Amino acid sequence: MRIAVIDGQGGGIGKAIVERFRQKLEDSVEIVALGTNSLATSLMLKAGADEGATGENAIIYNACKVDIILGPIGIISANSLLGELTPLMAKAIAESPAKKILIPMSRCNVTVAGIETKPIPNYIDDALEIVKAMIKDAKNIQ
């Protein structure tokens, strides 16, 4: 299973996602780090991503080549991440056939009603459980 982790700005969320997924899933998944900037990509690679790419074209090109996309909820909102996420990036991510598992964050001016407030690491653990279930289902189908 091929997973893209998309992040920007300082790359902290992406780094935390990659570290947790690499720790719990080891080499059972391929993790592609896609950063809106080189710092975000670099941090995700250092955290254990298998490969990485930076910028608008990299995100647009790879969004449809993965099974799952992980990142903060703002990655599907044009001009989020303080403007780093372009409208074309948001469109490519939102329209990708990949399953999107998004971490709720109110910093991107998107609030999802009904979501309980909890620390980011807990949301990352929730995302991990969703991916584990997807991997299990995929193995049962084969």
N, C-alpha and C positions, 0 to 999 in steps of 0.2 A: 504494500500500500504506500502510495506517495502522498506526502503531506507538505503543503506550503504554509509556512508561518510568515505572515506579512506584518511589518511594523515600521515605524518611522521615528522621528524626533530622536530621543536618546536610546531607543531600542530596548528599554527595560522590560516591557511586557513580552516582546518576542523572545528575549533572552530567557526569561522565566519559563515561558512555555517550552522552549527547546530543552532547557535543563531538565524540567520535570518529565517531559516525554521521553527523553533519552535515558533518564534514570529508570523509569518504569517500563518502557517498551524496548530498551536496549537497541538491538539492530533489527528488530522485527518490522520496522517501518523506515522508509527513506524520508528524511526531512530536508526540504529545500527552503533556505532562508531568502526571503525577498524583502529587501529594505528600500524605503523611499530615499534613503541616504546611506552613505558608506559606513557611518558609525553604527547604524542599526544592523546592517548586514554583517559587519565585522563582529559585533557582540554575539549575534546568533550563531555565527560560525564557531567562535570560541566556546560557545555553550554546547556545541556538539552537532550542529547541522552538518549534513553530508556535503552539501554544496550551497552556493549562494550567488545572488545576482542583485544588482542595485539599479534603481531608477524606473521611470515610467515604462519604457519599452520592455524591460525585464519582467515587470509585473504583468503587463498586458499579454506578453508572449506566453508566460508560464501559467497564468490563471486557468487556462483550459486544458493544461497538461498534467493536472494533479487530481487525486481522488477527493482530498479534503483540503479546505482552506481554513486556517486558524488565525485569529488576530483580534484586536479590539474592534468593537462594533463600528467605529468610525471608518473602517476600511471600505464600507459600502456607501459612504457619504462623501460626495464631492467637496473638495476644499477642506476636509477635516485634517486633523493632526497639524494644526496651525498653518494650513494651506499646502502642506507637503503632498497630500493625496489629491492628485488631479482628477478632474471629472472623467477623463478617459480611464484612469486606473479604477475608479469606483465602478464605472460601467462594466469594465472587463471582469472585475471580481463579482459583482452582483449577477451578471449574466452567465458566468461560468457554470458548467454543469456539475462542478464539484460541490460536495456537501459543505456548507459554510457553518462553522462553529465559532460563534463570536462572543468575546468577553465584554459584558456590559460595563461601560464607563460613561459617566456624565460629562466628562471634559470635552467631548465632541459635539455637544449640544444635542445629543440624542438620548432620550430617557425612555426606557421600556417600562410600561406600567406593570405592576404585579411582581417585579423582580425584587427579591429580598436583598437588603444591603448586607454585604459580607466582604471580607478582605479578598483582594485579587487572587492570592494563592488558592483560596477555596473555589473560585470560579475556574481556575486552571485545573484543579482536581476534578471538577464537574465535567469539563471538556475532555479530560483524560478518560473518564468513565464512559463517555459517549463514544469515543474513538475505540476503546477496548471492545465495546458491544458491537460496533461496526466491523471490527476485525473478526470477532467471533462469528458474526452472521455471514461474513464473506467466506470464512473457512467451511461453514456448514453448507453453503450453497455449492461449493466445489466438490 
